[in-house]
Amino acid sequence: MQPATKKTNYITRDGWEKLERELRFLWKDERPKVTQAVSEAAAMGDRSENAEYIYGKRRLREIDRRVRFLTKRMDELKVVYPSVQQEGKVFFGAWVELDDDLGNLLTYQLVGPDEFELRENKISIDSPMARALIGKQVDDEISVSTPSGIKSYFISAIYYKK
């Protein structure tokens, strides 16, 4: 689901490569297989009650929609590479280690909205947490408004390569 607000057009190199792999897979592998399956299903005769044909056509529309989205989105994206001047401060692409009030250690990478993945500890640069972190240094304290109230964190480490 796409957020209602305007997305940042930044992406890390890893994120770009992931989108590129998805686009290549859909266009070169998945679409030809589904097209072949639809052709075979169409050759069986009556298409109105042919589940394989109906499902295949639906899947082709989904693939084409995703390919159009990826192609258009990738034209808008700008790959951001960390620079030496960023060392010691939090900017796009940084990995940040945070200590919360309970002594828990949290690690996040600030990435573009097209590549955020909470299971991989990647948060969108557009998120409240990331916005609070931008420009901060080690030992700085940040406060983030969450649904359960305001939470405070201390930055314990910043690095740009995992």
C-alpha positions as CSV (number, residue, x, y, z in Angstrom):
1,M,0.0,0.0,0.0
2,Q,1.4,3.4,-0.9
3,P,1.5,6.1,1.7
4,A,-0.6,9.2,1.1
5,T,2.3,11.7,1.5
6,K,4.9,12.4,-1.1
7,K,7.7,9.9,-1.0
8,T,11.4,10.7,-0.9
9,N,13.1,9.7,-4.1
10,Y,16.3,8.4,-2.5
11,I,17.3,4.8,-2.5
12,T,20.5,2.9,-1.4
13,R,22.5,0.9,-3.9
14,D,21.3,-2.3,-2.3
15,G,17.7,-1.2,-2.6
16,W,18.1,-0.2,-6.3
17,E,19.6,-3.6,-7.1
18,K,16.7,-5.4,-5.3
19,L,14.1,-3.4,-7.4
20,E,16.2,-4.1,-10.5
21,R,16.2,-7.9,-9.8
22,E,12.4,-7.9,-9.2
23,L,11.8,-6.0,-12.5
24,R,14.1,-8.4,-14.4
25,F,12.5,-11.5,-12.8
26,L,9.0,-10.3,-13.6
27,W,9.8,-9.3,-17.2
28,K,12.2,-12.1,-18.2
29,D,11.1,-15.1,-16.1
30,E,7.6,-14.7,-14.7
31,R,5.7,-13.0,-17.5
32,P,6.9,-15.4,-20.3
33,K,5.9,-18.4,-18.1
34,V,2.4,-17.0,-17.4
35,T,2.0,-16.0,-21.1
36,Q,2.8,-19.6,-22.1
37,A,0.4,-21.0,-19.5
38,V,-2.4,-18.6,-20.7
39,S,-1.8,-19.7,-24.4
40,E,-2.0,-23.3,-23.4
41,A,-5.2,-22.7,-21.4
42,A,-6.7,-20.8,-24.3
43,A,-6.1,-23.7,-26.6
44,M,-8.3,-25.9,-24.5
45,G,-11.4,-24.3,-25.7
46,D,-14.1,-22.5,-23.8
47,R,-12.4,-19.6,-21.9
48,S,-15.4,-18.5,-19.9
49,E,-15.2,-21.4,-17.5
50,N,-11.5,-22.1,-17.8
51,A,-10.0,-21.3,-14.4
52,E,-6.4,-21.5,-15.6
53,Y,-7.1,-19.1,-18.4
54,I,-8.9,-16.6,-16.1
55,Y,-6.3,-16.8,-13.4
56,G,-3.5,-16.5,-15.9
57,K,-5.0,-13.4,-17.5
58,R,-5.4,-11.9,-14.0
59,R,-1.8,-12.7,-13.1
60,L,-0.6,-11.1,-16.4
61,R,-2.4,-7.9,-15.5
62,E,-0.8,-7.9,-12.0
63,I,2.6,-8.5,-13.5
64,D,2.2,-5.7,-16.1
65,R,0.9,-3.3,-13.4
66,R,3.9,-4.0,-11.2
67,V,6.3,-3.7,-14.1
68,R,4.8,-0.3,-15.1
69,F,5.1,0.9,-11.5
70,L,8.7,-0.3,-11.1
71,T,9.8,1.2,-14.4
72,K,8.2,4.6,-13.6
73,R,9.4,4.6,-10.0
74,M,13.0,3.7,-10.9
75,D,13.1,6.6,-13.3
76,E,12.3,8.9,-10.4
77,L,14.8,7.4,-7.9
78,K,18.2,8.7,-7.1
79,V,20.8,6.3,-5.7
80,V,22.6,7.9,-2.7
81,Y,26.1,6.8,-1.8
82,P,27.5,7.6,1.6
83,S,30.3,10.2,1.6
84,V,33.3,10.7,3.9
85,Q,31.8,14.0,5.1
86,Q,28.9,12.0,6.6
87,E,31.1,10.1,9.1
88,G,30.0,10.7,12.7
89,K,26.6,12.0,11.8
90,V,23.3,10.3,10.9
91,F,22.3,10.8,7.3
92,F,20.6,8.7,4.6
93,G,21.9,5.1,4.5
94,A,23.4,5.2,8.0
95,W,23.1,2.3,10.4
96,V,22.3,3.7,13.8
97,E,22.5,1.9,17.2
98,L,20.1,3.3,19.8
99,D,19.7,2.6,23.5
100,D,16.2,3.1,24.9
101,D,15.1,4.0,28.4
102,L,15.0,0.3,29.4
103,G,18.5,-0.4,28.2
104,N,17.5,-2.2,25.0
105,L,19.8,-1.9,22.0
106,L,18.0,-1.2,18.7
107,T,19.7,-1.0,15.3
108,Y,18.2,0.6,12.3
109,Q,19.3,1.6,8.8
110,L,17.8,4.8,7.3
111,V,16.6,3.9,3.7
112,G,14.2,5.1,1.1
113,P,10.5,4.4,1.3
114,D,10.8,1.8,-1.5
115,E,13.1,-0.4,0.5
116,F,12.1,-0.2,4.1
117,E,11.7,-3.6,5.8
118,L,11.2,-3.7,9.5
119,R,12.3,-7.4,9.7
120,E,15.7,-6.3,8.3
121,N,15.7,-3.2,10.7
122,K,15.5,-0.8,7.7
123,I,13.3,2.2,8.4
124,S,12.1,4.8,5.9
125,I,13.8,8.1,5.8
126,D,10.3,9.6,5.9
127,S,9.4,8.0,9.3
128,P,9.3,10.0,12.5
129,M,12.2,8.0,14.0
130,A,14.4,8.7,10.9
131,R,13.5,12.4,10.8
132,A,14.5,12.7,14.5
133,L,17.8,11.0,13.8
134,I,18.9,13.1,10.8
135,G,22.0,15.2,11.6
136,K,22.5,13.7,15.1
137,Q,25.8,12.3,16.5
138,V,26.8,9.6,18.9
139,D,25.6,10.4,22.5
140,D,22.8,12.6,21.3
141,E,19.4,12.0,22.7
142,I,16.3,12.0,20.5
143,S,12.6,11.9,21.4
144,V,10.1,10.3,19.1
145,S,6.3,10.5,19.4
146,T,4.8,7.0,19.2
147,P,1.2,5.7,19.6
148,S,2.1,4.7,23.1
149,G,3.6,8.1,24.0
150,I,6.9,9.9,23.6
151,K,10.0,7.6,23.7
152,S,13.6,8.7,24.3
153,Y,16.7,7.1,22.7
154,F,20.4,7.7,23.0
155,I,22.6,7.2,19.9
156,S,25.4,4.8,20.8
157,A,26.9,4.2,17.3
158,I,26.7,5.3,13.7
159,Y,28.2,3.5,10.7
160,Y,27.7,3.3,7.0
161,K,28.8,-0.2,6.3
162,K,27.3,-3.2,7.9
